[in-house]
Amino acid sequence: MPRPITATIHIAAMRHNLARARACAPDAKVWGVLKANGYGHGLERAMRGLAAADGLALVEPDNAVRLRELGWTGPLLLLEGPFDAADIAMMAQYDVNGAIHCETQLALLEAARPARPLNVHLKMNTGMNRLGFMPQAFAAAHARLRALPHVADITLMTHFANADDTAHPRLSIHEQVRRFRDGAQGLPGPVSLANSAGIFQMPQLKDELSSHWVRPGIMLYGGTPGGQTAEALGLKPAMTLASEIIAIQDIGAGDCVGYGSRFQADGPMRIGVVACGYADGYPRHAPEGTPVLVDGVRTRLVGRVSMDMLTVDLAGIPGSNVGSRVVLWGEGMPIDEVAEASGTIGYELMCALAQRVQVVEG
Ligand SMILES: *Cc1c(COP(=O)(O)O)cnc(C)c1O
């Protein structure tokens, strides 16, 4: 039999979460973001889960082509735009929209003669300082795009750094919106602003955040973008990573568990060995106490996570045995709790699901 670890992808949860995005942004069209293989859920599965989105957005040009081959006929958007001239030709061939965020891309586009006009997203840097033209350079970049016969629609976009914390002392969402409206003043075209965190601010910041398009990612997969728990935000997990106990060790005071003997028992203990390790995508740096569900009961990780196994405390779960079901994250065990205990975010854990884990749907 295959190793007992599986990731179950809940297509219905993605549909539910997409409906949550629409409820928060009822007037906006939705780009369902499925970069990084649908945040680890699989490109094709994410495409089906997000079939009701108005378009799909990603950063990998080859996966844009794959989505066409898989039968996606709606809009597609490359959030980092083209990386070279071949990408521009591909965008024309497969009808893919792309961000234009810097001088190099603008020059590439000016030199290109694509087979048909392209729709582009002109990106403004409103303080994130990763991608985009500065607000004062935005109108000039727009004029250069407008002058190109092979550019059709131009959408105006920016990206928020701290949408989960509206009072962020360094860069608030209000300040980013102010810079965006300032830099985009007088320019025609649809506007695309909010990621998941921004979408959850839209009911409170209706006027400020009103836009033609939104770009949810993490919320579609049931992870929180920060601020509140996924459950409080009405989201359902789209991935459950589960395995089984494959061995039990009864140890006594002074006995240690695993590499480095990091954990030492101070009394008799029952230790469950779970078929899940860092080579499955579970974080190696998860500390003692990271929550794990065994037979539906919350318990804690003890000892270091190794490549193929991790170890848990079975105190309080007397019925547990070899074969007991263990949920690492997903239904019954929020991925965000595991992430927080491990010093990371749910995004990283879901994206890092390893190739060797068997994936099923349910
Ligand atoms: C990844 C990404 C998103 C989605 O962000 P989430 O926090 O996952 O909702 C939106 N916009 C851009 C430009 C992105 O790169």
The ligand as an SDF file (V2000), in Angstrom:
LIG
                    3D

 15 15  0  0  0  0  0  0  0  0999 V2000
   -0.3170   36.6720   -4.6910 C   0  0  0  0  0  0  0  0  0  0  0  0
   -0.9750   37.9440   -5.0820 C   0  0  0  0  0  0  0  0  0  0  0  0
   -2.2780   38.2240   -4.6810 C   0  0  0  0  0  0  0  0  0  0  0  0
   -3.0440   37.3310   -3.7310 C   0  0  0  0  0  0  0  0  0  0  0  0
   -2.6110   37.6000   -2.4170 O   0  0  0  0  0  0  0  0  0  0  0  0
   -3.3020   36.8920   -1.1520 P   0  0  0  0  0  0  0  0  0  0  0  0
   -2.6690   37.5340    0.0240 O   0  0  0  0  0  0  0  0  0  0  0  0
   -2.9380   35.4360   -1.2610 O   0  0  0  0  0  0  0  0  0  0  0  0
   -4.7430   37.1310   -1.2770 O   0  0  0  0  0  0  0  0  0  0  0  0
   -2.8710   39.3750   -5.1520 C   0  0  0  0  0  0  0  0  0  0  0  0
   -2.1900   40.2210   -5.9590 N   0  0  0  0  0  0  0  0  0  0  0  0
   -0.9210   39.9940   -6.3590 C   0  0  0  0  0  0  0  0  0  0  0  0
   -0.2460   40.9750   -7.2250 C   0  0  0  0  0  0  0  0  0  0  0  0
   -0.2770   38.8490   -5.9260 C   0  0  0  0  0  0  0  0  0  0  0  0
    0.9810   38.6320   -6.3250 O   0  0  0  0  0  0  0  0  0  0  0  0
  1  2  1  0
  2  3  1  0
  2 14  2  0
  3  4  1  0
  3 10  2  0
  4  5  1  0
  5  6  1  0
  6  7  2  0
  6  8  1  0
  6  9  1  0
 10 11  1  0
 11 12  2  0
 12 13  1  0
 12 14  1  0
 14 15  1  0
M  END
$$$$
